[in-house]
């Protein structure tokens, strides 16, 4: 499979590239600054996910595009524009888009539909990126041209171990027996590549957690 990864130099993006390469896929790793791509081991290309022409150029002939881009603090509003550019660049190509999104728009179990971002204990400092991810999901849902899937991680997403184990859900936050919602970045990449190889979600959101 031929896969292009935007945001390949980021925390999640690097793990997605590593997981895809370990499965024998041909990976094009797209970064704005090639100097940050040291050690990726993929075909590194300079590009801008916010430019639909760059998206079209770097996804030509590919099977799947994965975006794991994240804006810098204070620039969270750019996320929606990037997503729209990705969708525009892939329109009419037949290339599938997998989006690494946020958990903020998931509903909290047992609350009658309260979202994670609106829960009383949600950290205020995380609100800008959570709201931006909600707008990102809305941009995907408004699109009718691209076969997209939006992956919301667990509430706690950190570097860790690759176990290969995870559970899938839809629009509700997945929690373990202790009420904790978590997954490692490594296993989020596993869930994402499993979806790339064996598609189950089309124009919808899904979530993954332990």
C-alpha positions, 0 to 999 in steps of 0.5 A: 500500500502507498501511504502519504503521512502529513505531519510526519515529524510530530509525535503521532506522525512519527509513530504512524510512519514507523508502524506503516514501514514495519508492515511493508508499506511505501510511505511518503513522509510530508513535513514543512521542515525537512530538517525535522525528519531525521531518522524517519526512514521514509521518503521525506518530502517537503509540503504544506497540508494547508495548500490543496495543491501540495496535497494533490501533488503529494497524494497522487497515485497513493492509496491512503493519506493520513494526517497527524498535523497539529498547529502550534499553541495559539494557532489552533484555528488553523486546523480547520483550514488544513483539514479543508485543504486536505479534503479539497486536494483529495476531492475526485482522486479516490484516495482515502483520508484518515484523520488523527483528531481529538477526544474533546467531542466524544461524549462522557459515559453516564452523563447523558451526552455531555462532551469531554470538552464540556465536562467540569474537570476539563483543563482550560488550557486544553480547550482551544485545541479541543474546540479546534478538533471539534471544528475539524470533525465538522469540516469532515462531516460536511464533505461528500467527495472524499472517503474519510475516517476520523480517529478520536484517541482516548482522553490520555494519549502519551508515548508508551509501548506498542502492545497491539491491543485496543478497543474501538468505539464510535462517539462515546469516550472509552474508559477502562474498569478504573474509569480511565481513558488512555492509549499509547501513541504507538497503539493509536498508530496500530489502530490507524494502520489497521483501519488503513489496511482493513477499512471499517469506517467510511465518512464517520468518526471512531475512537480507540482506547485500552 
